[in-house]
């Protein structure tokens, strides 16, 4: 379900506004929501860059599947891709990675113990 569809499904009929930080955190979370993407990020964090073909040795997936995972990570801003025909070189987007770390740190520092539930 897309974000736009979610907004239209509100019970009150009014638009739900999210903060920029909340939307960023959700975008990063979605990109991190698949084990293959975590493996790709860990692989990229151990070197300055890599090409799509190199990831075929790391993940037992089809190149098209790996490319789709790379696209999700790139769309979320967690990695950059530089075209060097006929290859694309990928690396961690350091600024956005730091931003994601800060947003997750803020979320995980929330004191949910103060909430009485079940």
C-alpha positions, -999 to +999 in steps of 0.1 A: +000+000+000+015+033-009+018+063+014-008+082-006-033+054-003-027+054+034-035+091+037-068+086+019-079+058+042-080+080+073-112+074+094-118+111+101-114+121+064-088+147+074-053+146+062-027+132+086+004+153+086+037+137+094+069+155+104+098+155+080+117+133+105+090+108+108+087+105+070+125+101+067+126+075+094+098+055+076+117+057+043+149+044+058+130+017+077+113+005+046+146+003+028+162-017+057+132-040+058+147-069+038+176-091+049+193-089+014+195-051+017+211-054+051+237-078+036+243-053+008+248-024+032+272-045+054+292-054+023+294-018+011+304-007+046+335-029+044+348-013+012+347+021-005+324+009-033+314-021-054+297-030-087+264-049-091+282-079-105+304-082-074+273-086-052+264-118-072+293-134-052+279-121-019+242-130-024+228-161-041+202-140-059+196-132-096+212-100-108+178-085-115+168-091-079+200-076-065+194-046-088+159-042-074+173-042-038+200-017-048+172+005-063+153+005-031+184+015-011+192+042-036+157+055-036+158+058+002+191+077-001+211+052+018+235+044-011+247+063-042+251+048-077+276+061-102+273+050-138+305+038-154+292+021-186+284-007-187+286-010-149+271+010-120+293+015-090+276+017-056+287+031-022+272+042+011+257+077+011+276+088+042+254+119+049+221+101+047+236+071+067+245+095+095+210+110+093+194+076+095+215+067+126+204+099+143+167+093+136+169+057+148+188+067+179+161+092+187+134+066+182+152+040+203+158+065+231+121+070+236+110+057+270+082+033+262+083+020+298+063+050+309+033+037+289+011+013+308-002-013+284-017-048+286 
